[in-house]
Amino acid sequence: MLVVSQGWAKVREQGQQKGEVSPFLAELLRLEEQAKQEGLGRWSKVPGAAEASIRNLPPSALGDASNFDAMGLLAKSKGVPMEALVEQVRDGSTLRIYLLPEFQFVQVFVAGIQSPQMGRRAAPETVVEPEVTVDSTNGDVPAEPRAPLTSAQRLAVSASAAETSADPFGPDAKFFTEMRVLNRDVRIVLEGVDKFSNLIGSVYYPDGESAKDLALELVENGFAKYVEWSANMMEEDAKRKLKSAELEAKKSRLRIWTNYVPPVSNSKAIHDQNFTGKVVEVVSGDCVIVADDSIPYGSPQAERRVNLSSIRCPKMGNPRRDEKPAPYAREAKEFLRTRLIGHQVNVQMEYSRKVGPVDAAGAPLGAGDRVMDFGSVFLLSSGKADNDQAPSAAAPASQQTGLNVGELVIGRGFGTVIRHRDFEERSNFYDALLAAESRAISGRKGIHSAKDPPVMHITDLTTASAKKAKDFMPFLHRSRRVPAVVEYVLSGHRFKLLIPKETCSIAFAFSGVRCPGREEPYSDEAIALMRRRIMQRDVEIEVETVDRTGTFLGSLWESKTNGAVALLEAGLAKLQTSFGSDRIPDLRVLEQAEQSAKSKKLKIWENFVEGEVVPSGANVETKQQEVLKVTVTEVLGGGKFYVQTVGDQKIASIQNQLASLNLKEAPVIGAFNPKKGDIVLCYFRADTSWYRAMVVNTPRGPVESSKDVFEVFYLDYGNQEEVPYSQLRPLDPSVSLAPGLAQLCSLAYIKIPNLEEDFGQEAAEYLSELTLSSGKEFRAMVEERDTTGGKVKGQGTGPVIAVTLVAVDAEISVNAAMLQEGLARMEKRNRWDRSARKQALDNLEMFQGEARTSRRGIWQYGDIQSDDEDTAPPRKPAGGRR
């Protein structure tokens, strides 16, 4: 009766006596007549509907002749679960169903996926069914002949008339779906319609006490692929599950993905590189620098740059290229700074990506590629995260080690989640990031807000003139202490500060405290210490004055502690109070810190001897001064020479590192092309050992032969020579990158002829005889440090230390011995000389006088005139014009 009422069967009256109709037959006839009147099933008045059904065409192929209103059904039931019965499975993702309880027959495409097609069978040429007589076996009552197909219907039929074979795994996908839903009750949730008015919906079937998503099951088992256009009709959570399931199926190469070849990706997974450390710098909203606790303090590898996985924040811009920060870039950086700086974090490294520069159009240039490391950062302590979200439940509980920093940034609307391609590496907490982004979008936070972004204009006085800096002084003197934020550590004692109240950036230096300069020993350690102590922290400053370069001088406090104390206690700075100490607020505390480092002989004070008797000439001088115990490793012309500090553990450490290397294999020509200034390993034939060296000169063009000649400078000994290409090797990562251990020195207070000048060769040979050839240890009293030489570029370049050099068993200094032999002369006196220099020159005077009297060396022809460099230019007479 149900079948007849829906118009899918006819009533046969065979076997009935004429005029006799049973009550059951009468009811069937009544239902048949009702179905005819309503045009249900086979009684439909739509021309060609039966033919279309025979040819397995969807109802939408008949245009406006569809027997139901898809848009009306969608408007009525979208998003509402509906009970249904699956009548037919056309392929893995296409079902024909009855909507209950009305038994409305519709075809539904499963949302978000597409299974392999089942192909089509060839259709017979005749499309009009022949009439069936009553006498035919199982025949029906005669029906009226059907009208011929229209042109549009014949075109639709002919398009499907050709026979096509099933796609690979098509029958398997269909069987998979049939086993789960065919002739079973399911729940349908209509999601939308396509442009042909085909219904798109999600199908859920019962599995015990729970319900399973047919689309997700098909994708997980490799029987369907994810389709973006129909997935966009679904909820975000359902879309993410389908996408993740497809990615896993691709990785496992299940069924339809058996021969799948992933596209080339520039990302590579990082495994087992988790570490704990302290955040020392926030570069931008999606990049931080963390000091690894497992790496010794002061090591170049201690600070690791971590880019937050799978998120992108507004760029900070580049002031050097006049690029201004993007909207919300400052806010994103400040959000992380106030929560992370100085706090312990757990870092889970996840993947690395090779990136390169791009041109103005955004196309890659293909040169200068660099590798960026990405990971997830978890804040262990709550800090200022009182209003932040708790860790998302989307991540496994075993992996939640604190607040996910990337999730916090995205949740505040300061960034977006990157939509990765299928096989690109991504964050292990990608779903949590997407959920946080959805919350930020719905809450219209940050970059998702319709409001105008906040605007802040910062005046950068670090690039302005000294006059402009001085004009700004009254604003900093309004109050005694001014709040500031340390933006950058330029050196151990010099910083770039942001003054929020005045919206400006200034260069600031400690008053009366100086650290080693660039390329000098312990300069990197001083910078590393201050980065950990005050980098990007809230501080207070008290400005005293401005120097001639526009740098503000004064004192700085972090957490009510003078920032210079840590430097002095660690032996990484000296007090310089020659200009006057009355202006330094915490002078007593600073002096105690310096004295503590001296007594412990830390860093720059490691060779300091308090109250040591140091010979400076014929007689002696007692003074508190920096004294180094050294050996001479190389002698140059003009009184310059290289020394190594005695007992320096770095020398032995580097030698052990080099000795452990296997460097027998010759370099591959073309793969290893040393350039000028590169640090390499060089084989020294005199003692058959390998040493660190800097390339000073190279042959023209690329390397063509192992005999090509390179000129190298041995960083740790000071000698320089030409070697063939076969004696060079690239610097192994295990070898220390510390600056060269050979320090360039000169003899203080005297001038020695250069090699090309008269007695220059004799002077160099005599100096070598006194120092290098003797193999003795010397005490070098530091008189002056000259850093105007810049960086080390080869032999005789870089910072120079002027010293008084005394052998352990000698009565007079090497400086005095050179004067005594007539191979040097004293520097000119100046009326502004400090007392120590005047006394040293007085002590050396008698040795020069002895050589002059005896006509030794340069004095053999009597007095010599002063060099041009010693002759002061004539002073112009006062008054008007002559």
C-alpha positions in Angstrom: 0.0 0.0 0.0 2.9 2.4 0.8 4.4 1.7 -2.6 1.1 2.3 -4.4 0.4 5.5 -2.5 3.7 7.0 -3.6 3.0 6.2 -7.3 5.8 3.6 -7.7 3.5 0.7 -8.6 0.2 -0.1 -10.4 -2.7 -2.1 -9.1 -3.5 -5.3 -11.1 -7.1 -6.7 -11.0 -6.3 -10.2 -12.4 -8.1 -13.0 -10.7 -11.1 -11.0 -9.6 -14.7 -11.9 -10.6 -16.5 -9.4 -12.7 -18.2 -6.9 -10.5 -16.5 -8.2 -7.4 -13.9 -6.0 -5.7 -12.4 -6.9 -2.3 -12.0 -4.2 0.4 -8.2 -4.5 0.2 -8.3 -4.1 -3.6 -10.6 -1.2 -3.3 -8.2 0.5 -0.9 -5.3 -0.1 -3.4 -7.4 1.3 -6.2 -8.2 4.4 -4.1 -4.5 5.0 -3.3 -3.6 4.5 -6.9 -6.2 7.1 -8.0 -5.0 9.5 -5.4 -1.4 9.1 -6.6 -2.5 9.7 -10.2 -4.3 12.9 -9.2 -1.2 14.2 -7.3 1.1 13.1 -10.1 3.3 11.0 -7.8 6.0 8.6 -9.0 5.2 7.0 -12.3 2.0 9.1 -12.6 4.0 12.3 -12.9 2.8 14.5 -15.7 6.4 15.7 -16.4 7.3 14.6 -19.9 10.4 12.4 -19.9 10.7 12.1 -16.2 10.6 8.3 -16.4 13.2 8.3 -19.2 15.5 10.5 -17.2 15.2 8.1 -14.2 16.0 5.2 -16.4 19.2 6.9 -17.6 20.3 7.6 -14.0 20.1 11.4 -14.6 19.7 13.7 -11.6 16.4 15.6 -11.5 18.2 18.9 -12.0 19.2 17.8 -15.5 15.7 18.4 -16.6 15.8 22.1 -15.8 12.6 23.6 -14.4 10.9 20.2 -14.8 12.2 19.0 -11.4 9.6 17.4 -9.3 10.5 19.2 -6.1 11.6 22.7 -5.1 15.2 22.4 -3.9 15.5 26.0 -2.8 12.3 25.9 -0.9 13.3 22.7 0.9 16.7 24.2 1.7 15.1 27.4 3.1 12.8 25.3 5.2 15.2 22.8 6.6 18.8 24.1 6.3 20.9 23.1 9.3 18.1 21.1 10.8 18.7 17.3 11.2 16.1 15.4 9.1 15.3 11.7 9.3 15.8 9.9 6.0 15.9 6.4 4.4 18.6 5.7 1.8 17.1 4.1 -1.3 20.1 4.0 -3.6 23.8 4.7 -3.5 24.9 6.0 -6.9 28.6 6.4 -5.9 30.5 6.8 -2.6 29.3 10.4 -2.1 25.9 10.6 -3.9 22.8 9.2 -2.4 19.1 8.9 -3.3 17.0 9.1 -0.2 13.4 9.3 1.1 12.9 12.2 3.5 10.7 11.0 6.3 7.9 11.1 7.2 6.7 12.6 3.8 8.7 10.1 1.8 9.9 12.9 -0.5 12.4 11.3 -2.9 15.5 13.5 -3.4 19.1 13.1 -4.4 21.8 14.4 -2.0 25.5 15.0 -2.6 27.6 14.6 0.5 29.0 18.0 1.5 32.8 18.6 1.5 33.9 15.5 -0.4 33.9 13.8 -3.7 34.3 10.0 -4.3 35.5 8.4 -7.5 32.8 8.2 -10.2 31.1 4.9 -11.1 31.0 5.6 -14.8 27.9 5.2 -17.0 26.4 2.4 -19.0 25.4 3.0 -22.7 21.7 3.8 -23.0 19.5 2.2 -25.7 18.6 4.4 -28.6 14.8 4.2 -28.0 13.7 6.3 -25.2 10.0 5.7 -25.3 8.9 2.6 -23.4 6.7 0.2 -25.4 3.2 -0.4 -24.2 2.7 -3.4 -21.9 -0.4 -5.5 -22.4 -2.4 -7.2 -19.7 -1.4 -10.6 -21.0 2.3 -10.0 -20.5 4.0 -11.8 -17.7 3.9 -9.6 -14.6 2.5 -6.9 -16.9 0.6 -3.8 -15.9 -2.5 -2.3 -17.2 -2.1 -0.4 -20.5 -1.0 3.2 -20.0 -1.3 6.1 -22.3 1.7 6.5 -24.7 4.3 9.0 -23.4 5.1 12.2 -25.3 8.4 12.4 -27.1 11.4 14.0 -25.4 12.1 17.7 -25.9 15.3 18.9 -27.5 16.8 19.9 -24.1 15.9 16.5 -22.7 17.4 14.6 -25.7 20.6 16.7 -25.3 20.9 15.8 -21.6 20.2 12.2 -22.4 22.8 12.1 -25.2 25.5 13.6 -23.0 25.2 10.5 -20.8 24.6 8.0 -23.5 28.3 7.1 -24.0 29.6 4.3 -21.8 32.4 5.3 -19.4 34.3 3.0 -17.1 34.4 3.5 -13.3 37.3 5.5 -11.7 39.9 3.6 -9.7 38.4 2.7 -6.3 35.0 3.9 -7.4 33.3 0.5 -6.8 35.1 0.2 -3.5 33.9 3.6 -2.3 30.4 2.8 -3.4 30.5 -0.6 -1.5 31.9 1.2 1.5 29.0 3.6 1.6 26.4 0.8 0.8 27.6 -1.3 3.8 27.0 1.6 6.1 23.8 3.4 4.9 22.0 1.6 2.1 18.3 0.8 3.2 19.1 2.2 6.6 17.7 5.2 8.6 20.2 8.1 8.5 20.1 11.7 9.6 20.6 14.4 6.9 21.6 18.0 7.5 21.2 20.1 4.4 24.1 22.6 3.9 23.2 24.3 0.6 22.7 23.8 -3.1 25.0 24.1 -6.1 24.4 26.2 -9.2 22.3 23.4 -10.7 20.0 23.3 -7.6 21.5 19.9 -6.5 21.2 19.5 -2.7 24.4 19.4 -0.7 24.2 17.9 2.8 26.0 16.1 5.6 25.0 12.4 6.2 25.2 10.8 9.7 24.5 7.1 10.2 24.1 5.2 13.5 27.0 3.2 14.9 26.0 1.7 18.2 25.0 4.5 20.5 26.8 7.2 18.6 26.5 8.7 15.1 29.3 8.8 12.5 29.9 11.3 9.8 29.9 9.5 6.4 32.0 12.2 4.8 34.7 11.9 7.4 34.7 8.1 7.3 35.2 8.2 3.5 38.0 10.7 3.6 39.8 8.9 6.5 39.8 5.6 4.6 41.0 7.1 1.3 37.7 6.7 -0.5 37.1 10.5 -1.1 38.9 13.7 -1.5 38.2 17.1 0.2 36.3 19.6 -2.0 36.7 23.2 -1.0 33.7 24.7 -2.7 31.1 22.5 -1.0 33.1 22.4 2.3 32.7 26.1 2.5 29.0 25.5 3.2 29.9 23.6 6.4 30.9 24.7 9.9 34.6 25.5 10.5 35.2 22.6 12.8 33.8 20.1 10.3 36.0 21.6 7.6 39.1 21.3 9.7 38.4 17.7 10.5 37.9 16.8 6.8 41.1 18.7 5.8 43.1 17.0 8.5 41.7 13.6 7.6 42.6 14.0 3.9 46.2 15.1 4.9 46.6 11.9 7.0 45.2 9.8 4.2 47.7 11.4 1.8 50.6 10.8 4.1 49.5 7.1 4.5 48.8 6.8 0.7 45.5 5.2 1.3 43.4 3.9 -1.7 42.9 6.9 -4.1 46.2 8.4 -2.8 48.3 5.3 -3.5 50.3 7.0 -6.2 50.2 10.5 -4.7 53.4 12.5 -5.0 53.5 15.4 -2.6 54.4 18.8 -4.1 57.9 20.2 -3.4 57.9 22.1 -0.2 60.5 24.6 1.3 59.6 23.5 4.8 61.2 20.6 6.8 60.1 19.1 10.0 62.3 19.5 13.2 62.3 16.6 15.6 63.4 16.4 19.2 64.6 20.0 19.6 62.6 21.2 22.6 64.3 23.4 25.1 63.6 25.7 28.0 65.0 29.3 28.3 64.4 32.9 29.1 63.0 35.4 26.6 65.5 38.2 26.0 64.0 40.0 23.0 60.7 40.3 21.2 61.5 41.0 17.5 57.9 41.3 16.4 54.5 39.9 17.2 55.5 36.5 15.7 59.2 36.3 16.5 61.1 36.1 19.8 64.7 35.4 20.9 65.1 32.9 23.7 68.3 32.3 25.7 68.7 28.5 25.9 69.3 27.4 29.5 71.4 24.4 28.3 74.0 26.4 26.5 76.7 28.1 28.5 76.1 31.8 29.2 77.9 34.1 26.8 78.2 31.6 24.0 77.1 32.9 20.5 74.7 29.9 20.2 73.0 30.7 23.5 70.3 33.0 22.0 68.0 31.3 19.5 65.6 33.0 17.2 62.1 31.4 17.3 59.4 32.3 14.8 56.0 31.3 16.0 54.6 28.5 14.0 51.7 29.0 11.5 50.9 32.6 12.4 51.6 35.9 10.7 51.6 39.3 12.4 51.9 42.8 11.0 55.5 43.7 10.0 57.5 46.1 12.1 59.0 47.8 9.0 62.6 48.9 8.5 63.7 52.4 9.5 66.8 52.1 7.3 64.6 51.7 4.3 62.0 54.2 5.5 59.5 51.4 6.1 56.9 52.3 8.7 55.3 49.7 11.0 52.1 48.2 9.7 48.9 48.8 11.6 48.9 46.9 14.9 52.5 45.9 14.5 53.6 47.9 17.6 50.6 46.7 19.6 51.5 43.1 18.8 55.1 43.5 19.8 54.2 45.4 23.0 51.6 42.7 23.9 54.4 40.1 23.8 57.0 42.3 25.4 54.9 42.9 28.6 54.2 39.2 28.9 57.4 37.4 27.9 60.5 39.5 28.6 62.4 37.9 31.4 60.0 35.0 31.8 60.9 31.3 31.5 59.3 29.5 28.5 59.2 26.1 27.0 59.9 25.9 23.2 58.9 23.1 21.0 60.6 23.5 17.6 58.4 22.1 14.8 59.8 23.0 11.3 62.2 25.1 9.4 61.6 27.0 6.1 64.1 28.2 3.5 63.2 31.8 2.5 64.9 34.2 0.2 64.6 37.9 -0.8 61.9 39.0 -3.2 61.7 41.8 -5.7 59.3 44.7 -5.8 56.6 42.5 -7.4 57.0 39.8 -4.7 58.8 37.3 -7.0 61.8 35.4 -5.4 65.2 36.5 -6.5 66.8 33.1 -5.8 69.9 34.5 -4.0 70.7 34.9 -0.4 68.4 32.2 0.9 68.2 31.9 4.7 66.6 29.3 7.0 64.0 30.3 9.5 63.2 28.0 12.4 59.5 27.8 13.6 58.1 26.5 16.9 55.5 26.9 19.5 56.4 28.8 22.7 54.6 28.2 26.0 54.7 30.6 28.9 55.3 28.8 32.1 54.4 31.6 34.5 51.2 33.6 34.1 52.9 37.0 34.1 50.4 39.6 32.9 48.3 36.9 31.2 45.4 37.3 33.7 42.9 38.1 31.0 44.3 35.6 28.5 42.7 32.4 27.5 43.6 29.1 29.1 45.4 26.5 26.9 43.1 25.1 24.2 41.6 21.7 24.7 42.3 21.0 21.0 45.9 20.0 21.9 46.8 16.8 23.7 47.0 17.2 27.5 50.5 15.8 27.4 51.7 18.6 25.2 50.2 21.5 27.1 53.0 22.9 29.1 51.7 26.4 29.7 50.0 29.2 27.7 50.5 28.9 24.0 51.9 32.3 23.0 50.8 32.0 19.4 47.3 31.3 20.5 47.4 34.4 22.8 48.5 36.6 19.9 45.9 35.3 17.5 43.1 35.4 20.2 43.9 39.1 20.7 43.5 39.9 17.0 47.2 40.7 16.5 47.7 38.2 13.7 46.3 35.7 11.3 46.7 31.9 10.9 48.6 30.9 7.8 46.6 28.6 5.4 49.2 26.0 4.6 49.3 23.9 1.5 48.6 20.2 2.0 52.0 18.9 2.7 53.5 22.0 4.3 54.7 21.6 7.8 52.6 23.4 10.4 52.1 23.9 14.1 51.2 20.9 16.2 48.5 23.1 17.7 47.1 24.3 14.3 43.5 23.6 15.3 43.8 25.6 18.5 45.2 28.5 16.5 42.2 28.4 14.0 39.8 28.3 16.9 41.5 31.3 18.5 41.3 33.2 15.2 37.6 32.4 14.9 37.0 33.9 18.4 39.0 37.0 17.5 37.0 37.5 14.2 33.7 37.0 16.0 34.8 39.4 18.7 36.1 41.9 16.2 39.4 42.3 17.9 42.6 43.9 16.7 43.1 43.7 12.9 39.6 42.2 12.6 38.1 45.4 14.0 36.3 47.9 11.9 37.9 50.7 13.9 40.9 52.7 12.7 44.2 51.3 14.1 46.0 53.4 16.8 48.7 55.7 15.4 51.9 56.5 17.3 54.7 58.8 15.9 58.1 58.1 17.4 60.9 60.7 17.1 64.2 59.0 16.6 66.9 61.1 18.2 69.6 58.5 17.6 69.8 59.5 14.0 69.3 63.2 14.6 72.1 65.8 15.1 73.8 66.4 18.4 72.2 69.9 18.5 68.7 68.4 18.3 69.6 66.0 21.1 70.8 68.9 23.3 67.6 70.8 22.6 65.7 67.9 24.0 67.6 67.9 27.3 65.1 70.2 29.2 62.3 67.7 28.6 64.3 65.0 30.4 65.1 67.2 33.3 61.5 67.9 34.2 61.6 65.1 36.7 64.6 63.5 38.3 63.9 59.9 37.0 62.3 59.3 33.7 60.6 56.0 32.8 62.0 54.3 29.6 62.1 51.0 27.7 65.4 49.5 26.5 64.8 49.0 22.8 68.3 47.7 21.9 71.7 47.0 23.5 74.3 48.7 21.2 77.3 47.7 23.5 77.9 46.8 27.1 77.4 50.4 28.3 75.4 52.0 25.4 71.8 51.5 24.6 68.8 52.7 22.6 65.9 53.7 24.8 62.3 54.6 24.1 60.8 57.4 26.3 57.1 56.7 26.1 56.1 59.9 27.8 58.0 62.0 25.2 57.4 59.5 22.3 61.0 59.6 21.3 64.0 57.2 21.1 67.4 58.3 22.4 71.0 56.9 22.6 72.0 56.5 26.2 75.3 55.5 27.9 76.3 54.9 31.4 78.1 57.8 32.9 81.6 57.0 34.1 81.4 53.3 33.1 83.1 51.8 30.0 83.0 48.2 28.6 85.4 46.7 26.1 84.7 48.0 22.6 83.8 46.0 19.5 86.3 43.3 18.6 87.9 43.6 22.0 88.0 40.7 24.4 84.9 40.3 26.5 82.8 42.8 24.5 80.4 40.1 23.4 80.0 38.9 26.9 79.2 42.4 28.1 76.5 42.7 25.5 75.1 39.3 26.3 74.9 40.2 30.0 73.0 43.4 29.4 70.7 41.8 26.9 69.6 39.3 29.6 69.5 42.0 32.3 67.7 45.0 30.7 66.8 44.2 27.1 63.3 45.5 26.4 62.6 46.0 30.1 61.0 48.9 31.8 63.7 51.0 33.4 64.3 54.4 34.9 67.0 56.8 33.8 68.5 60.0 35.2 70.2 62.1 32.5 73.2 64.2 33.4 74.4 65.6 30.0 74.8 65.0 26.3 78.1 64.3 24.6 79.3 65.6 21.3 77.8 62.7 19.3 74.3 63.3 20.7 74.4 60.4 23.3 72.8 61.1 26.6 74.9 60.2 29.6 73.5 59.3 33.0 72.5 56.4 35.3 69.9 53.6 34.6 68.0 51.5 37.1 66.1 48.3 36.5 64.0 47.1 39.4 65.6 49.8 41.6 69.1 48.4 40.8 71.8 50.3 39.0 72.4 48.6 35.7 76.1 49.2 35.7 76.6 47.2 38.9 76.2 43.9 37.2 78.8 44.8 34.6 81.4 45.9 37.2 80.7 42.9 39.4 81.2 40.5 36.4 84.5 42.2 35.5 83.2 43.4 32.2 83.5 47.1 32.7 85.8 49.8 34.3 85.0 52.9 36.2 86.3 56.1 34.4 85.9 59.1 36.7 88.6 61.4 35.3 85.9 63.9 34.3 84.6 64.1 37.8 82.7 61.6 40.0 80.4 64.0 41.9 77.6 63.6 39.3 77.3 59.8 39.6 74.5 58.9 42.1 75.7 55.4 43.1 79.4 56.0 42.9 80.2 54.1 46.2 78.2 51.1 45.1 79.9 51.1 41.7 83.4 51.3 43.2 82.6 48.4 45.5 81.5 46.3 42.5 84.6 47.1 40.6 86.8 46.3 43.6 85.1 43.0 44.0 85.8 42.0 40.4 89.5 43.0 40.8 89.9 41.0 43.9 88.4 37.9 42.2 90.5 38.7 39.0 87.4 38.3 36.8 87.4 38.8 33.0 89.3 42.0 32.1 91.0 41.9 35.5 92.2 38.3 35.1 95.9 39.5 34.8 95.5 42.4 37.1 98.2 42.7 39.9 97.5 45.3 42.5 100.4 47.3 43.7 102.8 45.4 41.4 106.3 46.9 40.7 106.5 47.5 37.0 109.8 48.7 35.4 109.2 51.4 32.9 112.8 52.3 32.2 116.0 52.4 34.2 114.2 52.8 37.4 110.8 51.5 38.6 107.3 52.8 39.0 104.6 51.5 41.5 101.1 52.0 40.2 97.8 50.2 40.1 97.5 49.3 36.4 96.3 46.5 34.1 99.1 44.0 33.5 99.0 41.1 31.1 101.2 38.1 31.2 102.0 37.3 27.5 104.2 35.6 25.0 105.2 37.2 21.7 104.0 35.2 18.6 104.9 37.5 15.7 107.0 40.7 15.1 106.2 43.2 12.4 107.9 46.4 11.3 107.5 49.7 13.0 107.6 48.3 16.5 104.3 46.4 16.2 104.0 42.7 17.3 101.4 40.1 18.3 101.1 38.5 21.7 99.0 35.7 23.3 97.9 35.8 26.9 99.6 33.2 29.0 97.2 30.6 30.5 94.3 31.5 28.2 92.1 28.4 28.2 90.6 29.4 24.9 93.9 28.6 23.1 94.0 25.0 24.4 90.3 24.6 23.8 90.5 25.6 20.1 93.6 23.4 19.6 91.7 20.4 21.0 88.8 21.1 18.7 91.1 21.3 15.7 93.0 18.2 16.7 89.7 16.2 16.8 88.8 17.0 13.1 89.4 14.7 10.2 90.6 17.1 7.5 92.4 14.7 5.1 89.9 14.9 2.3 90.8 17.7 -0.2 88.1 20.4 -0.8 85.9 20.0 -3.9 86.7 22.7 -6.4 83.5 24.7 -7.0 81.8 23.6 -3.8 84.2 25.5 -1.5 85.1 29.0 -2.7 86.7 31.1 0.0 86.1 34.8 -0.2 88.1 37.7 1.2 87.3 38.1 4.9 86.1 34.5 5.3 87.3 32.5 8.3 88.7 29.1 7.2 91.0 26.3 8.5 94.5 26.4 7.1 97.3 23.8 7.2 100.6 25.2 8.5 103.4 23.2 7.0 106.1 24.2 9.5 104.4 22.2 12.3 102.0 20.1 10.2 99.0 21.4 12.1 95.7 23.1 11.3 94.8 26.6 12.5 92.1 29.2 12.1 92.8 31.8 9.5 91.2 34.8 7.7 91.4 35.0 3.9 93.2 38.2 3.0 93.6 37.9 -0.7 92.2 35.5 -3.3 93.0 34.7 -7.0 90.9 36.5 -9.6 87.8 34.6 -10.6 86.6 31.3 -9.3 89.0 28.5 -8.1 90.2 26.5 -11.1 93.0 24.4 -9.6 94.2 23.1 -6.2 97.3 25.1 -6.7 95.6 28.5 -6.8 97.3 30.8 -4.3 95.4 32.4 -1.3 96.9 34.8 1.2 95.8 34.0 4.8 96.2 35.6 8.2 96.4 33.3 11.2 94.0 34.8 13.7 95.4 33.2 16.9 99.1 33.9 16.2 99.4 37.0 13.9 101.5 35.6 11.1 100.5 35.8 7.5 101.5 33.8 4.4 100.5 32.6 1.0 99.2 29.0 0.7 97.7 26.9 -2.1 94.0 26.1 -2.3 94.7 22.5 -1.3 95.7 23.6 2.2 92.4 25.3 3.0 89.2 23.8 4.4 85.8 25.3 5.4 85.5 26.2 9.1 83.9 23.2 10.9 80.8 24.2 13.0 82.4 22.5 16.0 85.3 25.0 16.0 84.9 28.1 18.1 83.9 31.4 16.5 85.6 33.5 19.1 87.7 36.5 18.0 91.3 35.9 17.2 93.5 35.3 20.2 96.5 37.2 18.9 96.5 40.8 20.1 98.2 43.5 18.1 100.5 45.6 20.3 103.0 48.4 20.0 105.7 49.7 22.4 104.4 52.7 24.3 106.1 56.1 24.3 108.6 55.4 21.6 108.7 55.5 17.8 110.5 52.7 15.8 111.3 53.1 12.0 109.2 51.1 9.6 110.8 48.4 7.5 111.3 50.6 4.4 113.0 53.4 6.5 116.6 53.6 7.6 117.4 51.1 10.4 113.8 49.8 10.1 115.1 46.3 9.3 117.6 46.3 12.1 115.0 47.5 14.6 112.6 44.7 13.6 115.4 42.1 13.9 116.5 43.4 17.3 112.9 43.4 18.6 112.4 39.9 17.4 115.7 38.8 19.1 114.5 40.3 22.4 111.0 38.8 22.3 110.1 36.2 19.7 113.4 34.3 19.6 113.9 34.4 23.3 110.8 32.4 24.1 110.4 34.2 27.3 107.2 35.3 29.1 106.6 39.0 29.4 104.6 41.3 31.5 102.8 43.9 29.4 101.6 47.0 31.2 98.7 48.5 29.3 99.3 52.2 28.7 96.7 52.9 26.1 94.1 51.1 23.9 93.6 52.4 20.4 90.4 51.2 18.7 90.5 53.5 15.7 92.0 50.7 13.6 88.5 49.2 13.1 88.0 45.6 12.5 90.7 43.0 11.8 91.2 42.6 8.1 94.6 41.1 8.1 98.1 41.4 9.6 98.7 44.8 11.2 95.0 45.8 11.3 92.5 46.2 14.1 92.7 47.6 17.6 96.2 48.2 19.0 97.4 48.1 22.6 100.3 50.3 23.6 102.3 48.5 26.3 105.5 48.7 28.3 107.0 45.2 27.8 109.2 43.7 30.4 110.7 40.2 30.5 110.4 38.3 33.7 114.2 38.2 34.3 115.1 41.5 32.7 116.2 44.7 34.5 114.9 47.1 32.0 111.9 47.1 29.6 112.0 46.3 25.9 111.0 49.9 25.3 114.1 51.1 27.1 116.3 48.5 25.3 115.2 49.7 21.9 116.1 53.3 22.8 119.4 52.2 24.3 120.4 50.6 21.0 119.5 53.7 19.0 116.8 51.8 17.1 113.9 54.0 18.4 113.3 57.5 19.7 110.9 58.9 22.2 107.6 60.5 21.4 107.3 64.2 21.6 106.1 65.7 24.9 103.0 67.8 25.1 102.0 70.3 27.7 98.7 68.5 28.2 100.3 65.1 29.0 99.0 63.4 32.1 101.4 62.9 34.9 101.9 59.1 34.3 103.0 59.8 30.7 105.3 62.6 31.8 106.9 60.3 34.4 107.4 57.5 31.9 109.0 59.8 29.4 111.4 61.1 32.1 112.4 57.5 32.9 113.1 56.8 29.2 115.0 60.0 28.6 118.3 58.7 29.9 118.3 55.7 27.6 117.8 57.8 24.5 120.5 60.2 25.8 122.9 57.3 26.1 122.3 56.3 22.4 122.6 59.8 21.2 125.9 60.4 23.0 127.3 57.1 21.7 126.0 57.8 18.1 124.2 54.4 17.9 121.7 53.5 15.2 119.6 56.4 14.1 121.9 58.8 16.0 125.1 57.9 14.1 124.9 61.3 12.2 123.8 63.3 15.2 120.4 64.6 16.0 117.6 63.8 13.7 114.7 66.2 12.9 111.2 65.5 14.0 108.9 63.7 11.6 106.2 65.8 9.9 103.6 64.1 12.0 105.3 65.4 15.2 105.5 69.0 13.9 102.5 71.0 14.9 101.1 73.3 12.3 102.0 77.0 12.8 99.4 78.9 14.7 97.8 81.9 13.0 98.5 85.2 14.7 95.7 86.7 16.7 94.0 89.8 15.4 92.7 90.9 12.0 94.0 90.4 8.5 97.6 91.1 7.6 
